[in-house]
């Protein structure tokens, strides 16, 4: 007999796309929600940050760097890979919290 996993066991991969309101989201998901609501074309970049193998603090820093770069010409954080790398560089305080 196959074991059936409950859909309640997993958090949605992209809650910022499925949320009825940004009020029910955590800080990084709320920023992602706002970015995608304003600029749907940025979804691949947002997804890259939100699914990266980084902790919650690093994710918040990366998505914040990315969001802030959107309004500045030539900002290297417009590339989600740069935002992720710089969120890792600034968090050498001792791993996940």
ZAKEVEX-233065 format. One line per 4 residues: number of its first residue (from 1); their letters; for each residue x, y, z of C-alpha. Coordinates in steps of 0.25 Angstrom, whole numbers, plus 2048, in hexadecimal, padded with zeros to 3 digits. Example, Ala and Ser with C-alpha at 12.3 -4.5 7.8 and 13.67 -1.06 7.14 Angstrom:
BEGIN
1	AS	831:7EE:81F | 837:7FC:81D
% end
This chain:
BEGIN
1	XXXX	800:800:800 | 806:80E:7FC | 807:818:807 | 800:825:803
5	XXXX	806:832:808 | 7FD:83D:80D | 7FD:84A:805 | 7FE:850:813
9	XXXX	80C:84A:815 | 813:854:80C | 813:863:80B | 80F:868:7FD
13	XXXX	81B:86A:7F4 | 817:878:7F1 | 80E:87D:7FB | 810:88B:7F6
17	XXXX	808:887:7EA | 7FD:87F:7F1 | 7FA:889:7FC | 7ED:890:7FC
21	XXXX	7F3:89B:804 | 802:89F:806 | 7FE:8A1:815 | 7FF:892:817
25	XXXX	80D:891:812 | 81A:892:819 | 824:89D:816 | 82B:897:80A
29	XXXX	81F:891:804 | 818:89F:805 | 823:8A6:7FD | 822:89B:7F3
33	XXXX	813:89D:7F2 | 815:8AC:7F0 | 81F:8AA:7E5 | 817:8A0:7DD
37	XXXX	80A:8A8:7DF | 811:8B4:7D9 | 81A:8AD:7CF | 815:89F:7CB
41	XXXX	821:89E:7C1 | 82A:89D:7CD | 825:890:7D2 | 830:888:7CD
45	XXXX	83A:891:7D5 | 831:891:7E1 | 830:882:7E0 | 83F:880:7DF
49	XXXX	841:888:7EC | 835:881:7F3 | 839:873:7F0 | 848:875:7F3
53	XXXX	84F:86C:7FD | 850:877:807 | 84B:87A:815 | 83F:883:818
57	XXXX	848:88F:81C | 850:88D:80F | 844:88C:807 | 83E:899:80D
61	XXXX	84B:8A0:80A | 84C:89B:7FC | 83E:89E:7F8 | 83F:8AC:7FF
65	XXXX	84C:8AF:7F7 | 845:8AB:7EA | 839:8B3:7ED | 841:8BF:7F0
69	XXXX	849:8BE:7E3 | 83D:8BE:7DA | 83D:8CD:7DC | 84B:8D0:7D9
73	XXXX	852:8CF:7CC | 85E:8C6:7CB | 85D:8C0:7D9 | 863:8B3:7D9
77	XXXX	859:8AD:7E2 | 84F:8AD:7D7 | 855:8A0:7D4 | 84F:896:7DE
81	XXXX	85B:88E:7DE | 863:89A:7E3 | 858:89D:7EE | 859:88F:7F2
85	XXXX	869:88F:7F3 | 869:89C:7FA | 85F:897:804 | 868:88B:807
89	XXXX	874:894:808 | 86E:89C:813 | 869:891:81C | 875:88A:821
93	XXXX	870:88B:830 | 86F:87C:832 | 864:875:829 | 855:874:82A
97	X	84E:87A:835
% end
